[in-house]
Amino acid sequence: MYRILTFSNAIVFILFACQATFAAEPKVTINSDFPGGNIVVVENRGAEIEVKPRLDGGRDWFYWCFEATAETPGKVTFNFPPALAKHKNGAVGHQGPAVSTDGGSNWRWMGNDTAIVQGRSFTYTFKEAGESVRLAVTIPYVQTTFEDFAKRHADNPNFKTSILNRTPKGRNVELVQIGEEHPQATAVLFTGRHHACETIASYFLEGVMEEAMSDSPAGVAFREKYVLYVVPFVDKDGCEDGDQGKGRTPHDHNRDYGPKSIYPTVQAIMELGEYKNVCASIDFHCPTLVYPDHQVIYFAGPTDLPAHNHDAVKQLAKNIKSELPKGSPAGPLVWMKKTDDERKTHNNGHFALRPDCLIAATIEVPFAPKNTVMTQDAIRSYGKAMLRAWNVTDFAAIKTK
């Protein structure tokens, strides 16, 4: 009888162990139905999930952002298919995926340890059933992010918001004004998110605005000479819908300037430039994700429109470099080209043609280069450095040289 009981207990133990093994197989559900969400689930095999970015009718590009919730905890590997894009833009950046465990309020980079990231794949370990995490190729920046920024500065008399226009989907496009119009004030226009997925530039632009509206010596000096207008979301619908935004059909927002414009927000920006007599314009972008040359801050735009534009950008870049704190990406470098008909349809090409233009350029802020600090606060500090550098750049003197 003792042997029979022992044998029975062994069978029970084996069955229990098998059940535990089966239960250990992870199972997660994937969701991207929230602002900025973007993913296509190709196959969900439990411990391995094949996913790819949703392209929304545009070119092959790298932006993705989704929420994963564990029904059964465990280690899950997310695999992305090989890149098709010209520059092999990749799917995971140099500091790994961005991760949020509080529904998208706070983000950190997971890192690029080989135990986490291998090429176009990464793993995440869910510790308990019901655990939910948001994962993204970059730190997202959507409408609620800007609203949080606006709330933090709602009591600042130098910060005003209004509505520039409404999108085809009925969303409001914000217009920020920092400083007051006065006879000595030069109108400056800063724009962001012509390409919806380029989120890091938005945090950089926040830093510019924070310094410009502040009571720091730089902020006070800036408002004495300038009034700043900012359009934080040019492609507002794309930002909220989680679109790539780059290379849209028939063309994207940053190829839409001129008499054949098809996007209402671009049309409103061109009208704003005329109405406010904008004499200086910077458009804020991010470059590709992993392409080696794009791991630095750099300027693009026309060298020959206006005639002094190249000199103005080089001096601004030099001044920014001297202001950037430790941990920032390298640069800014200056990679500009002569104007052609295609370039005139860009934001920088359009504003370079305006009368009395002091400077018209695009600044590219990389996503997350190796050996840099790319937290949200750090990126804002790099934007503040740009505003301080702007103050000490004598654009009028460069123009008349």
C-alpha positions, 0 to 999 in steps of 0.5 A: 500500500505504501508503494501504491500511495507513493506512486500515486503521489508521484503521478500527482506531482508530475501532473502538477509540474506539467500544469505549472509548466504550461501555466508559465507560458506567457500570454499578452494582449496588444493594444494601440487604441490610444493617442499616438498608438501604432502597431500591427500584430503579425503573429502572437505566439505567446513567448514570441510576438511578431509586430511591425509599424503601421504605415498609414499609406506612407513610406516604410518608416520606423515609428511604433507605440503600443500597450501590452497587458499580461494575461499570464506573466513571463518573458516575451520577445517582440520581433520586427521584420527586416527594414525595407527603407533606403537607410535601414532605419531599424525598429529599435533605437540605440538606447532600446525601446522607451517604456512606461508603466503608468499609462504613458505619463512617465517614460524611460529608455530600457537600454541596449543591453544584449539581454534586452535588445538584439538587432530588431528584437527586444524582450520584456518580462511581465512579473504578474498577471494584469501587468500593463506596459506601454512600449515605444520606439521613442518617447511619445508626445501627444495632445495631453503631453502639451496640455500638461506643459500648458497647465504648468505655465498657465500662470505665466503672463508671457505664455498665451495659447490660442487656436490657429485652425482646425484639422480635417478631423476636427481637432484644434491646432494650438498657436502659442505666443510668447512675449508681446508685439511691440514696435521693436519686436521681431516676429519669430516662428517656431514649428514642430511635428510636420512629421508626426512621429518626430517626438523628441523635437517636441520636448526640445521645443518645450525647453525653448519655450520655457526659457523664452517665457521665463524670468531668467536673463535670457528670457527677459532679453529675448522678449525685449527683441522678439515675439515668438509664435509656436505651432507645436503640432503641424500634423495634429491628426497624424500625431494623435492617430499615431501616424508616421507622417513622413512621406505621406501620399501625395506628399507630407506636410513639410512638402506642402508650402506654396500655392498648391498647398493641400493641408489646412494647417500649412495654409494657416501657417503661411497666412500667419507668416504674412499677417505677423510679418515673420522674419525668422523661422526654425522648424523642429524635426528628428532625423532617422532612427539609427542611421550613423550620420543622424545621431547628432543635432544638425541644421538643414535648409537653404544656403543661399536664401536669404543670401546670408542664411548660411552664415546666420545658421553657422553662427547660431550653431556655434553659439548653441554648441557653447551652451549645451550641457554635458550629456547632450548629443554632439553638434549642432552641425550645419548641413545645408544645400542650395535652393531648388524648386523642391526645397521651396516647398519645405517650411524653411524654403518658404520662409527663406523667401520672405522679405527681411528674412533673418534666418530660415532653417530646420533643426534636427534633434536625434532620437536617442544616440549612444552615450547621451542623456535623453530624458524628457528633462534633459532634452528640455535643457538642450532646448533652453540652451538653444534659446540662450544661444539665439539671444547672443546671435546678432542676426541683423549684423550678419545680414548686413555684413 
